[in-house]
Amino acid sequence: MCAGIFEKNLEAMEKWYPDFAGLVRGKEEIADDTKVWPEHSWDGEVIFRIEKEGRMLYLGGKRRAKKPVEMWLERLGKLPKYVPVFLFGIGSGAYLKALVDSTKEEVNIVVYEPSVQIFLKALHEIDLSKEIKNRPIAFIVEEINPEEFEAVMDKVLVFENVGFLKEEIHPNYKEWYAEQLTGKVRLLQRKVEKIMMNENTGKSFSAHLASNILNNLKYVCEGYNLKELARRIPTDKPAILVSAGPSLNKNVHELKRAKNKAFIVAVDTALKPLIKEGIRPDLFVTIDAKKPFQLVDIEGAETVPVAAPTCALHTIIEHQKGKKIFYNDSYAIPSHIYHMNGKEFPGVGRGGGSVACSAFSMLFKMGFGTIILVGQDLAYSDNKSHADGTFLEKMPEEDTKNMIMVKGNYVDKIPTRRDFRSFLEWFNDYIKGAKEHREFRAINATEGGAYIEGTELYALKDIIDEACHEEVDFEERIRQMEPAFSEEERKKAVEYLHSIPREYEEIKKAAKLLEKSYRKLHKLSDSGNMGQEEAKRVLKRIKKLTKKCKEREAYQLVDMTMANADYIIRSEYFYEGESSESEIKEIARKGILYNQVLQECAELLKGLAEKTLLPIT
């Protein structure tokens, strides 16, 4: 081993990751079950021979080691800026060196090495200092920092670059490290699935979000929120969260015995089955910008109080005659209504994408020490997606043979979908964190479905017998809720809402000036003699106008409504022009396009704001 090469590599690492370099120094004497020897291939390349459990193989070709690397690079092709490359296995460093040498420094390289011995041998024998200094390569090594893998994924993977993702496994690594590699690749694939699911949901809902928020603002001014709800409801009693999983049909009738002995909260999809069973929940939660209204369209449901974010479907909110209780979902205009009056607009914390996730987080944040889950299948119990009486009177059985299998509550494996599995993982993580935060019981009285980590399995009948005793009139407690705003504060909020159409007019004017500036930039780049100082002046003006646009609370709804146009701008950024001048020309072209759409969108929202906000008194 060469101490000089080792120190040289670590010094290069310290430029980017001094803590990791320190961890490597602390692992020099560590041993695993892999033995590694450096050799030379017949064409003169350094290769590693490894031995594990009495078997031996070469990482890289014993005869011709150079050609496979060249062919690999040819297969990869030219990688655009910011593309994420996950290299599974460092081997003797040949693939990593080739990757760094053939790509620009903006390419994000992540190296996962399942054997600490191979990694240490590479640092001792192969001079990687130039490559490591070139850019911040993320090294994840078993026995050193394996827990960092997910954090690194979160940092380098975003929607705009997942389509360019490269996953490359070093030759011969699958032979001995299949289990470790499979685990990490699976994490990577799930991350990609979540990004795509979240973005597709966002794009699908973006056209509806602005309309919902503007229509719901008149109810936000009434000032009913979670803080006052939590003050009124005794949280030393259990809460029952009713979801619409297929197992709900098995035990929904038991909930009659829990009425006024537990705080019964339903997700919107479970509202119909409960009402049909003669059970009026104390509250229901809805979050979706697009939701079939017929899910709640049943006589008796309209009197049930509703808790929702401000972006929830406004036709459902308008339909309800009971209290409309909003929570903060980080949208600027409703948040400002509270902020301008010196009030806190409480939220539900980290949501998991489903209404049940948000409702569970809400109940925990309210302070309940016991939350009982009912109908939270997160899987296809009896090959059905939902309980009868939700989307259809009789939900059909589906073909589940090709679905994902997860651990069941009462069976070894049960089929589920990708989105259900994502919600399941959220519950697992949330409950774990909740129990670290304070003493807390999560009871799973879903008589079927997927197993949720950290829950206690009970039949609903038994947990009602055990935990639901004292009578509380929860309906009366909610009726007694006081609004957050005084009459004077409410009038102040209404005046602010009346000013929003003017905000959109100002955004439209700024977008027109931005389009003009981008056209000037395009003309400069097209002239062939663009001066850097003149370009800088135009770009400075663009930056100032953009800031003026984006600092207005009303701009956020424009940005959401323009999700598709914004995606075009963002995703094309990953392609490169041939020169600085051509890149500026492309920036100008996109800027013109974007601000034309921005003007149209601001005009559209101005009209919607006038229609929904100016009549408010």
N, C-alpha and C positions, 0 to 999 in steps of 0.2 A: 504494500500500500504506500501511496505517496502523500505524506502529511502536507506537502506544499500545495498540491492540487486541491486537497480537501479544504484547506484554509482559504485558498483563492476563491473557491466556489462559495464558501460561507460568507466571505467578505462581500461578494457580489449580492448574495441573498439579503445581507443586512441593509443594503440600500433600500430595499422594498419592505422586507418582513424581518426586522431584527428579533422579534419574539420567537418566530419560527426557527431562525438560525440558532437561537439559544437552546430551544428544545432539541434540535438535531445534535448539538454538542453534548447534551445530557444523555443521548441514546447511543453513543459510540460503542459501548460495551454490551449493548442488548443483543440477545440471541433469539432467533426463531428457528423453525425446523427446515430452513432453506440454507444450503451452502452454495457459495458463488465463487467461480474462478474466472479471471479474464484470460482470453486467448485471442488469436488472430485468425480471421478467415483466410481462405486461399487467395482472395483478392486484396488482402492487407488491411481489412477493417477490424477494429476491436470488437469482439463479441463476448458474451458471457455464457459460460457453461454452468448450469445449476443442477444441484442434486437435492432430492427431497424424497424421503421415505424409501431410500434405496434405489430410486429411479433417476435417470439423468436425461437432460435435453439441453439444446442450445437455444438461446434467445437471439434470433437472427440467423441467417444461413451460414452453415459451417464452411461451405465452399465459396458461394457468391453472396456476400452480405450487402454490397453496394447497390446492386440492380433492384432488389425488392423495394428499397427506399425510394429509388428514382421512379419506379412504377407507381408506388403509392402517391407520391407528389403529383404525378401526371393524372392519376384518378381524382385527386382532390380538386385539381384545377386552381384557377386564381380565386383567392378568397377575398371578398369585399371587407371594408372596414367594419370593425366591431363584431365580426362573426365570432360566436363562441365555439371553441374546439375543446372537447373533453378527450384527452389522451389517456387511455387506461393501460398503464404499465410504462415505466420509463426505460426498462431494458438497459442497454449500454449507452443510451442517450442519442443514438443515431437518428431516430425518428423525430425526437424533440429538436435536435440541432437543425435538421433539414426543414422542419416546420418554421422555426424562428427565422432561419436564413431566407426562406422563400416567401414570407408574408410581411406585411407592414406592422408597425408596432402597435397599432390600434386593435389588431386581432387579439381576442381574449383567449389565452391558453390556460387550461386547467389540467394538471397531471395528477392522476390518482395511482398510487403504487400500493398493491396489497402486501408486499414483502419489505419490511424495513431493512433486511439484509441486502436485497438488490439495490434499494435506494442508497444505502450507505456505501456500497461497493461502487456505484456509479459516481458518487461525489468524491471518492478517494482515487478513482482510476481515470475518470474522464473530465477533461477541462471544459466545464460548461459555463465558465465565468462570463464570457462574452455574451452568450445567449441570455443568461440570467440578468445581466446588467441592461440588456436591450429593452426589457419590458418587465412588468410585474407578473411573472408566471406564478399561478397559485398551485402550490404543491400540497397534496393531501396524502398522508402516509399512515397506513395502519401501524399501531403501536406508538405513533407520535401525535397526530391530530385528526383522527378519523371523524370526530364530531363536527369538524369544520365544513364537511362536504355540503351539507344543506345550506349553510350560511353563504358559501361561495356560489352555489346555484342561484340563490336569491339575488345575489349581487350582479351576476353576469347575464342572467336570462331575463329578458323582457319581451313583450309581445312583438315588438318590431324586429327582433333578431331570431326568434325561435324557428322561423322558416329556414334560416341559414345554418342551424345547429349541426355540428359534426361530432359524431361519436366514433372514435377509432380505438380499437383494441389491438395492442401489440401482439405480433405473431407468437404463438405458443403459450400465451398467458392463460387461455381458456383451459388448457390441459390440466393445470394444477390449481388455478385460482378462480374456478368457475363460480363458486358460491359467493365469494366476495364481490366479484365483478357483476354478477347478476343482481345482487342487492343494490349496488350503486347505480347500475343502469336502470333498474326499476324505479329508484328514487327520481332519477333524471326524467324518465318518461312520465311519471306522475306529476312532476313539476310542470312539464310541458302541457299536459292535459289540463291542469288547473289554470294555467295562463290562458290557454285557448278558450276554456269554458267561461272564465271571467270576462274575457274580452268580447266573446260572442254574445254573452248575456248583456254586457254594457252597450254594445252596438245595437242589439235588438231593442233595448229599452230606451236608448238615448232620445229617440224621436218623441217618446211619451213622457219622459221625465220632466221636461220644462213645462209642458201643459199641466201635468199633475201638480207640480210645486206651485205654479201661479194660481191654479184653481183652489188649492188647499190653504193658501196664505190667509184668507179671511177667517178660517177656523184656527189657525195658529195664533191669531190676534186674540182669540178667546182665552188663551193662556193656560190650558190644562196640560200638565206635563207629568213625567214620571216621578219627579221629586215630591209633588203633592200626593200622587197616588201612593207612593211608598210611606208617606207620613200617615195616611189614613188607614192602610191595610196592616193588620197585625201579622208580622212575619215570623212570629214564634209558632204559628200554625203552619201545617204543610200546604204547599202549592201543588196542584195537579196540572201538568201540561198535557193537553190532549191533542194528538196529531192524527193524521188520517191514513195511517198504515193499514194494510188488510186485516191485521189481527184485531183492530178496533171492534169489528163486528162480534168478536167472541165475548167481550167483556164490557161493552159500552153501558149495558143496563146497570152494572154495579155502581156507576157514578151517581145514580139517584141517592144512594146511601151516603155519599160524601157531600151532598149539597148543604151549604152553610156550615160544614165542618172542615172544609179545605177550600182554598182559593182556587177555583176552577178556571183555567185559562185555555182557550182553544185556538188552534191555528185556523185561518179562514176556511181551509178545505174541510175541516172537521165540523164546521158549524152546522151544516145541514143534517148529518147523521145524529148529532146531539139533539137538535130541535125536534127531529122526527121521533126520537126516543123519549121526548118530554123533559129533556134536561136543558135548562137555560144556563149557559156558562156565565161566570161573573164578568168576563172580559174576553174579547177575541183579538188576535193580532194579525195584521195584514201588512205586507211589505212590498209586494210586486207592483211595478209600474204597469205591467200588463197581466191581468188576471181575469178569467171568465167571470163576469158579474153573476151569472146564474149559480155559482158556487155558494153565494150567500143569499140568493133570492128565494126566501121561504118565509112565510108568515110567522112572525114572532122574532125573527133574527134582527129586524131593524131596531129593536129596543135595546139590544146588547151593546154596552160601551165598547169602543174600539181603541186600540193602541196601535200607532203606526208611525213610520218615518214620514217626512213631508212629501216624499216622492211617490207614495203609495197611490194606487188607482183612485182618482178623485171621484169617480161615480160611486164607488163603494163607500167612501167617506161621506159623501153628500147624502147617501141613502140612510145612513144611521141617525136615529133620533136620540140615542143615548149620548153620553159624554164622548167627545173626540179628544183623545189623549195623545199628544205628539211627543216624539223624542228626537234628539239632535242626530241628523244623518250627514252633518258636515257641509250642507249647502249654505251658501253665503247669505242669501236674502233672509231666510227664516232665522238664521243665527244672529244676524244684525238686529232683527226686531227685539231679541232679548238683550243683546249687548248694548244697544242704544238706551235701554231702560235700566241698565246696571244689574241685569238678572242673569242667572245661570240657566242655560238650556241643556238639561242633562241628556245623555245618550245611553245606549245599552252596551257600549264597549265593543269588543271584537266579535263581529258577526261572522257566520260561516257560509253565507250564501243562501240559506233556506230560511223560511219563516220560523220553523221550529228552533233553529240555531239562535235567531234573534230573540225569540220569546224566552228561551232558556237563559240566555245572557241577561235579559231584562229582569227575570225573576231572581237571579243570583245577585244582580246589582241592587235590587230592591232590598235584599238582606235575608231572604228566606233560607232557613237552615236545612229544610227538607224539600226537595223537589221530586215529585213522582211522575215518571214518564208513562204515558199510555198511548198506544198506537204509534210508537216511534220505531217502526220496523226497520227502516233504512234498507229494506231488502224485499224480495218477492216471496212473502209467505203465501203458501198455497198457489204459487205461480201468478199472483196478482200484484199490481203496483200500488193500489189504494183500496180503501174500504168501499164496500157497496154503499151507494147513496151519495157518493161524492161527485165524480164526473159523470157517472151513469148509475142508474138504479141497481144494475147488476154488472159489476166490473168483470171483464173477460179474463180468462186464464190465458197466459202468454207462453210462448216457447222460450224457455230459459236455459236450454242446454249449452248455449255458447256464451252465457253471461259470466261475469266475474264471480268467483266463489269466495265467501268470507265466513268466518266463524259465526255460528248461530247461537241463540240463547238456549234452544232446546234440541238442536240438531248439530252434528259436527260441522257441516258446511251448508250454506244457503246462498242462492243466486242473488246478485244485485247489479245495479248499473254504475257507471263511472261517477255520475253526479251524486248518487246515494252514498257511494264509497267515500267521496270527498267530504260529505256531511258527517259520515261516521267518524272519519279521522279528526274532524273538527271537534266532535263531542269527546272523543278520547283525550285530545290535547286539553280542551277547556276544563273538563272535569278534573284532570290531573292538576292543572294550575289552580283551580278553585280550592281543592283540598290542601294545597300548599299555602294558600292565602288565609284560610280560616277553617274551623270545624264545619263540616258540611256533609249531608247525606244525599246521594243521588240514587233513587230507587227506580229500577226498571220493572214496571208492571205491564210491559208489553208482552203478551202471551204468545210469542212467536218472534220472528225478526232476527236481526244481527246483534251479536254481543257487543255491548258498549263497555269499554274498559273503565273500571272504577265505580261501576254501578252494582247495587245489590239486587238480585233477582227475587221478585215476589209475585205471587198471584195478586191481582188487584183487590180481590175480596179480602185477602189476608192483611194487606197493608192498610186498607181502610179500617179494618177491625183494630189493628194495632195503633194507628197514628191519628185517626180522625174521630175526635170525641167532643170537644167543646163547640157549642153553637156560636156562630158569628154572622150577623147580617151584612155580608160583604156588599150587597147591592146598595143598601142604605149608606154604607161608608163611602162608596163612590159618588152617590148623589150629593153628599155633603162636601165634596171637594171644592176648594176655593180656587178661582183663577189666579194666575201669577201676576196679572196686570190690574192696576187700578183703572178707573174710567179715564183718567187723564193720560195714563201711560198707553192705554189702548188707542186713544185719539192720536197720540204722537206716532204710534205705529202705523195707523191708517194714513196719516199725512206722508209718511215715508213711502208707503206703497203707492200713493198717488204720484210720487216723483219718478217711479221706475220707468214709465214710458219715455220720459225725457232722457233717462240714462241710456236707453237703447238708441235714441236719436243721436246722442253724443258719440256713442260707440260707432254708429254708422258713419258719422262725419270723420272720425279718426281713421276708420278703415279706408275711406275715400282718399284721405291724405297719404295713407300708407301705400295704397295702390299707385298713387302718383310718384312717390319716392322710389318704389320698386321699378317703375317704368323708367325713371331716370337712371337707375343703376343698370338696368338692362341695356339702355342706350349707350352708356359709358363702356360696358363690357363688349358691346358690338362694334364699337368704333375702331378697335385695334390699337388704340394708344391710351388706354385707361391709366390715369395717374393714381398712385396709391393714396395720396392725401385727399384727392377729390372723392375717391371711393369711401375713404374713412369718414368723411363728412356726411355723406349720404347714409352710410350705415349707422352713424351716431344718431342721425335724425330718426331713422327707422326704429332704433332701440328706444328712443325717447317716446315716440308715438305708440309703440307697442306696449310700453310700460303704462302709459296713460290709459290705454284701452283695458289692460288686464287688471288694473288696480280697482276698478269699479266692481261692486258686488254683483251687479247684473250681468257682468261678462261671463261668469261661470256657466250660466244657462246657455249662452251662445256657444261656448266651448263644447258643452255636452251635445248640443243639437248638431254641431258640426263634426261629430265623431268620425264619420266616414271620410270627409275631406281632410281632416287632421291626420288620419291614418295614412292617406296617400302621401302627404308631406313628410311624415315621420319615417315611413318605410323606405321611401326613395332616398332618404339621407344615407342609407347604407351602401348605395352605389356611388362610385367616384367618377368625377370628370377627369379628363386627361391633363388639365393644367389648372393653375390657380384662376386664370381668367375665365376658363370654361366653367369652373365650379361656381364662380360669382354670377355668371350668366344664368346658370341653372337655379341658383338661389333666387335670383330676380324673377325668373319665370314662375317659380313656385309661389313666390310672394305675391305676384300679381293675381294668380289664380286663387290663392287663399283669401285675399282681401276682397275679391269680387264676391266670393261665397259669403264672407263675413258681413258684407253690406246687406246682402239678401236676407241673411239669417237675422240680423239686427232689426231689419224692417218687419220681418215676420213676427218676431217676439214683441216688438213694439205694439203691433196690432193686437196680439193675444193679451198683452198686459193691459192695454186700454179696455179690452172687452171684459177681463176678469177682475181688474183692480180698481178702475175708476168708479164703478157702481158701489163699492164698499163705503158704508157710512159709519 
